[in-house]
């Protein structure tokens, strides 16, 4: 816990740099049909990286590789300073009869915080993502935009080193999408590596860097 | 380069959050506890414990009917050769409810029916248990005699010799196959000083009846002389009611097909426990993603399951106890039957549910999240 009462895992002093480096990364589901190949990029902490490309180009696959859930067909992923990550799914995942606050508290309790401390930190997250007014509402009553912001708040609450966000505005109207985009823009200040898979042009333009899988061979 | 990723530690309070989350899930009805309660109760009550309880109840009913028809009574007859003391002493054997010796006494003639004397027997001890007497020992008459003379317990029987005697008890003798010659007799206590004399028969009421009991009954015959005039075979103990077929035995009970009901309960509730996890697999996969381990996931769901499993056990166990209680032979017997028939099924069911939860929880993986989200 830092001096502001924010939950913050102690950074590894040996790794003052935090990044993810993609080296000649490629993945194919069939023997000769690669989704993407020869991907080289360095994804730095403190920046929001947009992962773009047409549908089917492998954006979600890339996120699964970065999560360590899928082994790439070729190339490698080097991580430095990445001890934990959070994945924000395209479709929000929640428990209909549990409150918004409970959804943010749970991962903090899993990390070992007592409930009272976890609630205090959760309230700060909800404030940051504009969800305090609906903190006691059931998840089942949330709109799409509110649910997506809740997913982001929950992912950011654990102070992970890497955030993987899959198509956060895919099923949202423009107004809701913009609130989510503004939340994502604020992620760069958290000092983590944030990677957003999207085909939303407005979200892409709001990010710091763009990795276009569709432009690769 | 090998990817080194350290999962955030959760060394502190690793077991409190699953318990508190389970409590909240139950409080908020996240898991629809009523539905699971109904399912678990149906399995425990109808398919498993209930079927075994009904089977056991039928066996106990048949046993009870057997005993009520005299199946728990054995007699050995050897006129003048039965030691009254030896017969009375059988009542000290474990399982023996009562033992008395009988011998023919002089007939009793009622003043109202001077031409129809009643056969009378002297008894070495209190006949109230052997004959299910309504009243006490002294002068006990059969229901048939009581109806003929219009007498009740406490009434005076005016006898043909001018004497009077108070009817101290009346016994029923159903026409269910038991030896009919005792349907219309008078039973009279002998004085205490005469109990150590010889009688004609020894009666024992005991349950369960065993070979050792039969041997003890046979041993009440004193010095049987096979060479004496009129002697045929060595007296052997016989059932009071020779028409009865054998009741369910201990082997029948042990071999009953429904004894596998606990196994069925275990398997079915294992499936229920696994279903309780499967239904929440996406949410639980997210918990794994946040750093929860399999044990914590299992504890979370197991604790939630207790919320509907415990009431199901209480309701099922209570209802089955009501089925079995009427045929139990006392509190201890009822308790032992309940343990064997009900508790085994409940324990097996609970263990099955927990094992199902643990097995299903072990299959929940964080890397399944993309697939699970797509499938929703």
Interface residues (C-beta under 8 A of the other chain):
Chain A: X9 X60 X63 X64 X67 X68 X69 X70 X76 X77 X78 X79 X82 X83 X84 X85 X86 X87 X89 X90 X91 X93 X94 X95 X96 X97 X98 X102 X106 X107 X109 X110 X111 X112 X113 X114 X115 X158 X160 X166
Chain B: X1 X3 X4 X5 X6 X7 X8 X9 X10 X11 X12 X13 X14 X16 X17 X20 X21 X24 X25 X28 X29 X30 X282 X283 X286 X287 X289 X290 X291 X292 X296 X366 X367 X369 X370 X373 X376
